[in-house]
Amino acid sequence: MNETQLIQQLQQGDRQAFTTMVQAYQHMVYNTVLGIVQQVQEAEDVAQEVFVQAYLSVQNFRGDSKMSTWLYRIAITKALDCERKKKAKKRFNLVKNVLGIGEKEEEQVVDFHHPGVQLDNKEQAAILFKAMKQLPENQRIAFTLIKVEGLNYDETSAIMQTTVKAVEALMHRAKENLRKSLRNYYSNHS
């Protein structure tokens, strides 16, 4: 079945088509989300939300882009929403701590194995993923899609709904920021 047929069947509410979509894109969605939220359980939950959102909004899918591009957009939006909620919760807990009514929150350690990282590189990958969390949102998305997911600049610009030149600029700034961050990390930990 081609993508057009799959979309038509999804829009008709065909459950088998939904199963086919999930099977075809589950690894892509999960890996993308994991690259952003960096927690296995959260990534699993968010990935499920992505497919629920896709199922609920497939009627609005006009076919202007590939299905994978559409799913990447949903995955990134859901993952970033999850990150924002975590930050808001962290800020609220900080206020509670200042007021003396909260519990001290432990710093979350990056403890996951991204499918794209070989085991012997796990420690370096954890340091990189931690540094990526400090990047501004658009730089982080571009870096994740290109360097973690292996997409090219054209695909990334389509997903991010921007130009290739803008993605190139985001990547340049992301690399510069990561170099500074990692240089600081290694100079403080050596």
matplotlib code that plots the C-alpha trace (Angstrom):
import matplotlib.pyplot as plt

x = [0.0, 1.4, 1.3, -1.7, -3.8, -2.7, -3.7, -7.1, -7.7, -6.7, -9.1, -11.8, -11.1, -9.5, -8.0, -5.7, -4.3, -3.6, -1.7, 0.3, 1.2, 2.3, 4.4, 6.0, 6.8, 7.1, 10.9, 11.3, 8.8, 10.3, 13.9, 13.0, 11.1, 13.8, 16.5, 14.5, 13.1, 16.0, 14.0, 12.8, 9.5, 8.6, 9.7, 7.4, 4.4, 5.0, 5.4, 2.0, 0.6, 2.0, 0.1, -3.1, -2.8, -2.0, -5.1, -7.3, -6.0, -5.5, -8.7, -6.8, -3.8, -3.8, -0.9, 1.2, 4.1, 5.1, 3.5, 6.9, 7.4, 3.9, 4.7, 8.1, 6.3, 3.8, 6.6, 8.7, 5.7, 4.7, 8.3, 8.8, 5.5, 6.7, 9.9, 8.0, 5.8, 8.9, 10.5, 7.3, 7.1, 10.8, 10.2, 7.1, 9.2, 11.9, 9.4, 8.1, 11.7, 12.4, 9.2, 10.3, 7.3, 8.8, 11.1, 14.6, 14.5, 17.4, 19.1, 18.1, 21.0, 20.8, 20.4, 19.1, 20.5, 19.5, 19.2, 21.5, 24.4, 26.8, 27.4, 31.1, 30.1, 27.3, 29.2, 30.2, 26.7, 25.2, 27.5, 26.5, 22.7, 23.1, 24.8, 22.0, 19.4, 21.0, 20.6, 17.8, 14.8, 15.2, 19.0, 18.2, 15.5, 17.8, 20.7, 18.5, 17.0, 20.3, 22.9, 20.8, 18.1, 20.4, 18.0, 19.4, 19.0, 16.1, 14.1, 14.9, 13.8, 10.5, 9.8, 10.8, 8.9, 11.8, 14.5, 17.6, 19.7, 17.9, 18.6, 22.3, 22.5, 20.8, 23.2, 26.2, 25.0, 24.2, 27.6, 29.3, 27.2, 27.9, 31.6, 31.6, 29.5, 31.6, 34.9, 33.7, 32.5, 35.9, 38.0, 36.0, 36.1, 39.7]
y = [0.0, 3.4, 6.5, 8.1, 4.9, 4.7, 8.3, 7.7, 4.6, 6.5, 9.3, 6.7, 5.4, 2.1, 0.6, -1.7, 1.4, 3.0, -0.2, -0.1, 3.6, 2.9, -0.1, 1.9, 5.0, 3.9, 3.8, 7.1, 8.8, 7.2, 8.0, 11.6, 12.1, 10.3, 12.6, 15.6, 14.4, 12.1, 9.9, 6.4, 6.4, 9.9, 9.1, 6.1, 8.1, 11.0, 8.7, 7.2, 10.7, 11.4, 8.6, 9.4, 13.0, 11.7, 9.5, 12.3, 14.9, 12.8, 14.3, 17.6, 16.1, 17.7, 15.8, 18.9, 17.0, 13.4, 11.5, 11.2, 15.0, 15.5, 12.9, 14.5, 17.8, 16.3, 14.4, 17.5, 19.6, 16.9, 16.4, 20.1, 20.4, 17.7, 19.6, 22.8, 21.1, 19.7, 23.1, 24.7, 21.9, 22.5, 26.2, 25.6, 23.1, 25.7, 28.2, 25.7, 24.9, 28.6, 28.9, 25.8, 23.7, 21.4, 18.5, 19.0, 17.9, 15.7, 16.6, 14.2, 12.3, 11.3, 7.6, 6.1, 4.3, 6.1, 3.5, 5.5, 5.4, 2.5, 1.1, 2.0, 5.7, 5.8, 7.9, 10.5, 10.4, 11.2, 14.2, 15.4, 14.9, 16.8, 19.7, 19.5, 20.2, 23.7, 24.7, 27.1, 25.2, 25.6, 24.8, 21.7, 20.6, 21.1, 19.3, 16.4, 15.9, 16.2, 14.7, 12.2, 11.2, 11.5, 13.6, 16.0, 19.8, 19.7, 17.2, 19.2, 22.5, 20.9, 19.5, 22.8, 24.8, 27.1, 27.5, 25.4, 28.5, 29.0, 25.3, 25.8, 28.9, 27.0, 24.1, 26.5, 28.1, 24.8, 23.4, 26.6, 26.5, 22.8, 23.3, 26.0, 23.9, 20.7, 22.7, 24.0, 20.6, 18.9, 21.7, 21.4, 17.6, 16.9]
z = [0.0, -0.9, 1.3, -0.5, 0.0, 3.7, 4.3, 2.6, 4.7, 7.9, 7.0, 6.6, 10.2, 9.1, 12.2, 10.2, 8.4, 11.9, 12.9, 9.6, 10.3, 13.8, 12.7, 9.9, 12.0, 15.6, 15.7, 14.0, 16.3, 19.5, 18.5, 17.8, 21.0, 23.0, 21.5, 22.9, 26.3, 27.1, 29.5, 28.3, 30.1, 29.0, 25.4, 25.4, 26.7, 24.3, 21.4, 22.2, 22.4, 18.9, 17.4, 19.2, 17.9, 14.4, 14.5, 15.8, 13.3, 10.2, 8.7, 8.6, 6.8, 3.3, 1.9, 1.4, 2.9, 3.4, 6.2, 7.9, 7.8, 9.4, 12.1, 12.8, 13.4, 15.8, 17.6, 18.0, 19.2, 21.8, 23.0, 23.4, 25.3, 27.6, 28.2, 28.9, 31.4, 33.1, 33.3, 34.7, 37.3, 38.2, 38.6, 40.8, 42.9, 43.3, 44.6, 47.0, 48.1, 48.7, 50.8, 52.7, 51.7, 49.0, 48.8, 47.3, 43.7, 42.5, 39.3, 36.6, 35.1, 31.5, 31.8, 28.6, 25.6, 22.4, 19.6, 17.4, 19.9, 20.1, 23.6, 23.7, 23.1, 25.8, 28.2, 25.6, 24.2, 27.7, 28.0, 24.5, 25.2, 28.4, 26.5, 23.9, 26.5, 27.0, 23.4, 22.3, 21.1, 17.3, 17.5, 19.5, 17.0, 14.0, 15.7, 16.8, 13.3, 11.5, 13.8, 15.8, 13.3, 10.3, 8.2, 5.5, 5.5, 3.0, 5.1, 8.3, 6.7, 5.6, 9.1, 10.8, 8.1, 7.3, 4.7, 4.2, 4.9, 8.2, 9.1, 8.1, 10.4, 13.3, 12.9, 12.8, 16.0, 17.7, 16.9, 18.3, 21.4, 21.9, 21.4, 24.1, 26.5, 25.9, 26.2, 29.6, 30.7, 29.8, 31.3, 34.6, 34.7, 33.7]

ax = plt.figure().add_subplot(projection="3d")
ax.plot(x, y, z, "-o")
ax.set_aspect("equal")
plt.show()
